[in-house]
Amino acid sequence: MKLTDSVALITGAASGIGKACAQRFLEEGATVVACDIDGAGLEQLAAETIQSSLHTAHCDVTKRADAEASVQQAISLGGRLDCLVNSAGITPRTLPPEADFEERWDAVMEVNAKGVFLMSYAALAVMRPAGRGAIVNLVSIMGMVGYPTSLPFSDGFTAYPHSKGAVVQMTREMGVRFGAEGVRINAVAPGFVYSPLTENVVGNPEVHAEMKRLHPMGRMGQPEEIAAVVAFLASDDASFVTASVWPVDGGYTAQ
Ligand SMILES: NC(=O)c1ccc[n+]([C@@H]2O[C@H](COP(=O)([O-])OP(=O)(O)OC[C@H]3O[C@@H](n4cnc5c(N)ncnc54)[C@H](O)[C@@H]3O)[C@@H](O)[C@H]2O)c1
């Protein structure tokens, strides 16, 4: 198995892609600390998984103390942290309708960009002295190209693509900086994927059809198809891969 004897910390693990990553990492032999702010979702994951190698932690990635505590929880299990997967994320649609444009921008940047920064900072504090580790960031095709005007998701001011672009650049900057110390840092950029994040938009048949049409493969992705590439990048099979961004998008960004 790819991740036997690895200790992995996965944020946003109560739902969607992060949950699929937790399940895939367990299948690959890892010990997993699944972090989220959604306690009920973590309980559900634990109930569905029933594996002694799964541990859960309440962690708000926007809080430095939470980031540090969840890294320490992972360390307490096996004395080291081999992988961090940064999957926690929100869109402006997560916020209440009364939030104004500045509140939306701040909140999305806080979770999607600062959250990755704080978690990576805490993880690197233990990975660098160990001379070993892998970080995989969940970015998005929208961190690489602009939103298509045929979709009603952006007025040009939406923070989602801004935040994902910031993490693309964190991946390159940290990847280049820490590669020689044995820590690999990569990103996966999914196309549109079925998860609670996209549930309300795929509920609109016209928007759903357009979302599928925009991918050359003619469909959206499943969380498990993203988790497979995350597991590869976290494993020693990707030992010469760092500072890179991997589209997992059915061909979307090749057009
Ligand atoms: N679903 C897609 O189409 C898609 C496409 C590209 C990229 N992504 C990215 O993949 C990642 C996972 O998305 P998903 O589809 O699984 O979404 P999701 O909504 O299903 O899961 C996101 C999880 O993050 C958690 N979370 C939110 N704020 C948090 C915080 N402050 N601290 C800790 N946890 C927090 C939520 O509770 C939730 O469990 C996100 O970063 C998202 O931007 C998703």
The ligand as an ORCA input file, in Angstrom:
! r2SCAN-3c Opt
* xyz 0 1
  N     -16.283     20.577     -5.270
  C     -15.680     21.182     -6.263
  O     -16.222     21.330     -7.372
  C     -14.287     21.710     -6.083
  C     -13.575     22.076     -7.240
  C     -12.289     22.583     -7.096
  C     -11.718     22.709     -5.841
  N     -12.427     22.354     -4.746
  C     -11.769     22.548     -3.446
  O     -11.635     21.317     -2.797
  C     -11.723     21.494     -1.386
  C     -12.792     20.602     -0.824
  O     -14.031     20.956     -1.428
  P     -15.314     20.032     -1.264
  O     -16.006     20.021     -2.547
  O     -14.958     18.781     -0.601
  O     -16.173     20.964     -0.250
  P     -17.122     20.547      0.976
  O     -17.944     21.745      1.245
  O     -17.786     19.254      0.681
  O     -16.074     20.310      2.168
  C     -15.349     21.363      2.722
  C     -15.099     21.064      4.185
  O     -14.304     22.132      4.730
  C     -14.768     22.378      6.054
  N     -14.401     23.714      6.500
  C     -14.912     24.913      6.113
  N     -14.350     25.921      6.803
  C     -13.436     25.344      7.636
  C     -12.547     25.857      8.608
  N     -12.475     27.180      8.869
  N     -11.739     24.991      9.279
  C     -11.812     23.659      9.046
  N     -12.669     23.109      8.158
  C     -13.462     23.947      7.455
  C     -16.280     22.199      5.951
  O     -16.873     22.000      7.224
  C     -16.374     20.990      5.035
  O     -16.396     19.786      5.785
  C     -12.005     22.983     -1.150
  O     -10.783     23.636     -0.877
  C     -12.565     23.416     -2.494
  O     -12.371     24.776     -2.728
  C     -13.692     21.849     -4.827
*
